[in-house]
Amino acid sequence: MYAIVRTGGKQYQVACGDQVRVEKLEGNIGESIDLSEVLMVVDGEDVKVGRPVLENAKVTATIAEQGRAKKVIVFKKKRRKGYRLKQGHRQSFTALRIEAISA
């Protein structure tokens, strides 16, 4: 059984026991969180597709980690002009452990 959920403007395929990194969500480590924007649930041959989301469907997850990803270097340069710009960025994330999928 797996589900497609939408959070942080992205879609993720999740199953029970999976751990996924999503965009930053508010909450502390160990807290339970419900993802209510479930787009699709597949249970064997039974497929439920929402238009755009399924009513009364939710995915329950536990916050496993709050952190920041590795640094990405952004370097801009214009040749022969002496223009150089170096910038770093670390994206915040929340790691979720999927506990249950209910349709």
N, C-alpha and C positions, 0 to 999 in steps of 0.2 A: 504494500500500500504506500502510495506517495501522493504528494500534493504540490501544486504550483502556487506560491504565495508572492504577493507584491509588497515590498517595503523599501522605503528610501528611493523610490523611482526606478527600482530594478525588480526583476522577477527571479525567483529561486526555486529549484526543484528540491524538496525536502522529504525525508522519510523518517520514521521513528528511530531514534538513536543517532541520527546524523548531527554533526556540528558544522554550522555555517557562519561565515563572517559577513555581517550586513553593515549598512551605514549606521552611524552612532544612534543608539536609542537610550533614552533616559532610564536610569535604574541602577541598582547595586548588584554586585555579584551574588548569585544564589536566589535572586527574586524570580518569581514566575511572571511570564508575560504572555498575552494572547495576541496572535496575529489574526485579525479578522478579515483581511482582504485576501480571501482564498479564491483563486481563479479557476482551479480544476482539482478534482480528487479522482484518483484511479485506484480501484481495489480489485485486482485481478481483471476480469472481463467487464466489471461494472465501472463505467466512466461517466463522471458528472462534470459538465462544463458550465461555467457561469456566464452570464451576459450582463455586465462584465464580471461580476463577482457572484459567488454562491451565497444564498441566504442561509443563515443558521449554521454555517460551516466555520470552524476555527482551528487553528493550530496552536497548541500550547507548548511553550518553550521556557527554558531556564537560562538566565544570563550566566555564561561560563567565564567570560572575560570582557573587560573594558580596556582598550588599548589604542595604540597608534601604530600604523604600518611603517615600513622602512621608508627612509627619506628618498624622495625623487628630486633630482637636480634639474632645474629649468635654466637653460643657458641661451641667451639671445645675443646676437652679434650682427653688426652691419659692417661690411668690409670697407676699409679705407676711411672710415669716419671716426674711429676711436670709440665707438659705442659698444660696450660690453655690459651685460647684466646677468648676474648669477643669483639664482634664487632657489631655495629649497622648500619642499612641502611634505608634511606628514599627515596623512588622512586618518582621522579617528574612526574606529570601528567598534562593534559589539559582536562578540562571539556567542552564538546561541546554540544550546543543546536541545534538540527536538524531543519532546516527551510524548505527545499524543496528537493524533489527527482525528477530528470528529467532523462528520459530514452531515 
